[in-house]
Amino acid sequence: MSERAEAESPVSERIVVINPNSSVDVTEGIDAAMAPLRFADGPRIDCLTLAEGPPGIETQRHVDGVVGPLCALIEREGNNADAFVVACFSDPGLHSARETTARPVMGISESAITTALTLGERFGIIAILPAGIARHRRYIRQMGLEGRLAGDRPIGIGVTGLNAGGAEDEVEGRMTAVGRQLIQDDGADVLIMGCAGMARYRHRLEDSLGVPVIDPSQAAAAQAIAAVRLGYRNSKTNSKNDEEKKNGTDRAQPFAVCPAHGDCPEIIGSSV
């Protein structure tokens, strides 16, 4: 695990932003994007890299593969953090992470979409690769927000290519072209950058396209700051009860034969 952490602050509150891919340059871009959210009496924001992750999370298999290591990292950091941000637009392991800790956990896709709802009527997503669009649409459908999605279009560049040497002009050009299509052809009035690795392009896109552009990592960190300052905790329906974790009773219970039916499983100790 690599880490980008700001200097020690007298403020005790701490937000941990986790890049679940192993590309340190992506983490560095996320860390730079946190600058407007760091202030003298605000929470400390530390950006970590999940060393066990792939260089870029670009498939459902990548998404599924980082859930275990991500939750393990959250457990290790748990007592030293007041909130977590999962900084990948696929929100890998978001619900598992919320079961792992009582601290608030923000997924950057969920946060970006909910932020977009406050800034316009219909949002468009600038995606990296075509394969990710089905995953985005499935997630938005699960959120019940298909009617607010104007469109989702890829730029055709993967995670590692976003920050490749000499590629900045090409990446910006493709993002601008796709953003313009989302506005003019699909009717979007607010845009979401569909990858944490796009952080450096936000202001340039807003200047050239004339609509709000959301960096999802910033959106999630802003929500995390609010949650920390307001003292929010995870719902008990999401997170393990602290007493259960201490006693070890949060583990799965063994199955026994159901006395009423003979062949259906009944969890020992549960009431039916």
Residue pairs with C-beta under 8 A, 6 or more apart in sequence:
1 48
1 49
1 50
1 51
1 73
2 24
2 27
2 48
2 49
2 51
3 46
3 47
3 48
3 49
4 27
4 28
4 31
4 46
4 47
4 48
4 49
5 46
5 47
6 38
6 44
6 45
6 46
8 44
9 44
11 41
11 42
11 43
11 44
13 42
13 43
13 44
13 82
13 228
13 229
14 43
14 44
14 45
14 46
14 80
14 81
14 82
15 43
15 44
15 45
15 46
15 81
15 82
15 83
15 84
15 85
15 221
15 224
15 225
15 228
16 46
16 48
16 74
16 77
16 81
16 83
16 84
16 85
17 30
17 31
17 34
17 45
17 46
17 47
17 48
17 84
17 85
17 87
17 217
17 220
17 221
18 47
18 48
18 49
18 50
18 70
18 73
18 74
18 84
18 85
18 86
18 87
19 26
19 27
19 30
19 47
19 48
19 49
19 50
19 53
19 87
19 88
19 196
20 50
20 53
20 57
20 66
20 69
20 70
20 86
20 87
20 88
20 92
20 93
21 49
21 50
21 53
21 54
21 55
21 56
21 57
21 62
21 66
21 88
21 159
22 49
22 50
22 51
22 52
22 53
22 54
22 55
23 49
23 55
23 56
23 159
23 160
23 163
23 197
24 49
25 163
26 49
26 56
26 159
26 162
26 163
26 196
26 197
27 47
27 48
27 49
28 47
29 163
29 196
29 197
29 199
29 200
30 47
30 87
30 196
30 199
30 217
31 47
32 199
32 200
33 199
33 200
33 202
33 215
33 217
33 218
34 45
34 47
34 217
34 218
34 221
36 218
37 45
37 218
37 221
37 222
37 225
38 45
42 225
43 82
43 83
43 224
43 225
43 228
43 229
45 221
47 87
48 73
48 77
50 66
50 69
50 70
50 73
52 66
52 69
53 62
53 65
53 66
53 69
53 70
54 62
54 65
54 66
55 159
55 160
56 62
56 158
56 159
56 160
56 197
57 63
57 66
57 88
57 90
57 92
57 159
58 128
58 129
58 131
58 132
58 158
58 159
59 131
60 135
62 90
62 92
63 88
63 90
63 92
63 93
63 135
64 92
66 88
66 92
66 93
67 92
67 93
67 96
70 86
70 92
70 93
70 96
70 97
71 93
71 96
71 97
71 100
74 84
74 97
74 100
74 101
74 105
75 100
75 101
77 84
78 100
78 101
78 103
81 103
82 103
82 104
82 228
83 103
83 104
83 105
83 106
83 224
83 225
83 227
83 228
84 97
84 101
84 103
84 104
84 105
84 106
84 224
85 105
85 106
85 107
85 108
85 217
85 220
85 221
85 224
86 92
86 93
86 94
86 97
86 105
86 106
86 107
86 108
86 220
87 108
87 196
87 216
87 217
87 220
88 108
88 196
89 108
89 109
89 112
89 132
89 136
89 194
89 195
89 196
89 216
90 109
90 132
90 135
90 139
91 107
91 108
91 109
91 110
91 139
94 105
94 107
94 110
95 238
97 105
98 105
98 234
98 238
98 239
99 238
99 239
99 240
100 239
100 240
101 234
101 239
102 233
102 234
102 239
102 240
102 242
103 233
103 234
104 224
104 227
104 228
104 232
104 233
104 234
105 234
106 220
106 221
106 223
106 224
106 227
107 220
108 196
108 216
108 217
108 219
108 220
109 136
109 139
109 216
110 143
110 220
111 216
111 219
111 220
111 222
111 223
112 192
112 193
112 214
112 215
112 216
112 219
112 220
113 123
113 140
113 143
113 145
113 192
114 219
114 223
115 214
115 219
115 222
115 223
116 123
116 148
116 190
116 192
116 212
116 214
117 123
117 145
117 148
119 190
119 212
119 214
120 188
120 189
120 190
120 211
120 212
121 148
121 189
122 148
122 149
122 150
122 186
122 187
122 188
122 189
122 190
123 148
123 149
123 150
123 188
123 189
123 190
123 191
123 192
124 149
124 150
124 151
124 152
124 153
124 179
124 182
124 183
124 186
124 188
124 190
124 191
124 192
125 136
125 149
125 151
125 152
125 153
125 182
125 191
125 192
125 194
126 153
126 155
126 175
126 178
126 179
126 182
126 191
126 192
126 193
126 194
126 198
127 133
127 136
127 152
127 153
127 154
127 155
127 194
127 195
128 154
128 155
128 156
128 157
128 158
128 159
128 162
128 194
128 195
128 197
128 198
129 154
129 156
129 157
129 158
130 154
130 156
132 154
132 194
133 152
133 153
133 154
136 152
136 194
137 146
137 149
137 152
140 146
140 149
150 182
150 186
150 187
150 188
150 189
151 181
151 182
151 185
151 186
151 187
151 188
152 194
153 178
153 181
153 182
153 186
154 178
155 171
155 174
155 175
155 178
156 174
157 167
157 170
157 171
157 174
159 195
159 197
161 167
161 171
162 171
162 195
162 197
162 198
163 197
168 200
171 198
171 201
172 201
172 204
172 205
175 193
175 198
175 201
175 205
176 204
176 205
176 208
176 209
179 191
179 205
179 209
179 211
179 213
180 209
182 188
182 191
183 189
183 191
183 209
183 211
188 211
189 211
190 211
190 212
190 213
190 214
191 205
191 209
191 211
191 212
191 213
191 214
192 213
192 214
192 216
193 199
193 201
193 202
193 205
193 213
193 214
193 215
193 216
194 216
196 216
196 217
198 215
199 215
199 217
199 218
202 213
202 214
202 215
202 218
203 213
205 213
206 212
206 213
226 232
233 239
240 250
241 250
244 250
253 267
253 268
253 269
253 270
254 267
254 268
255 265
255 266
255 267
255 268
256 265
256 266
256 267
256 268
257 263
257 265
257 266
258 264
258 265
258 266
258 272
259 266
260 272
266 272
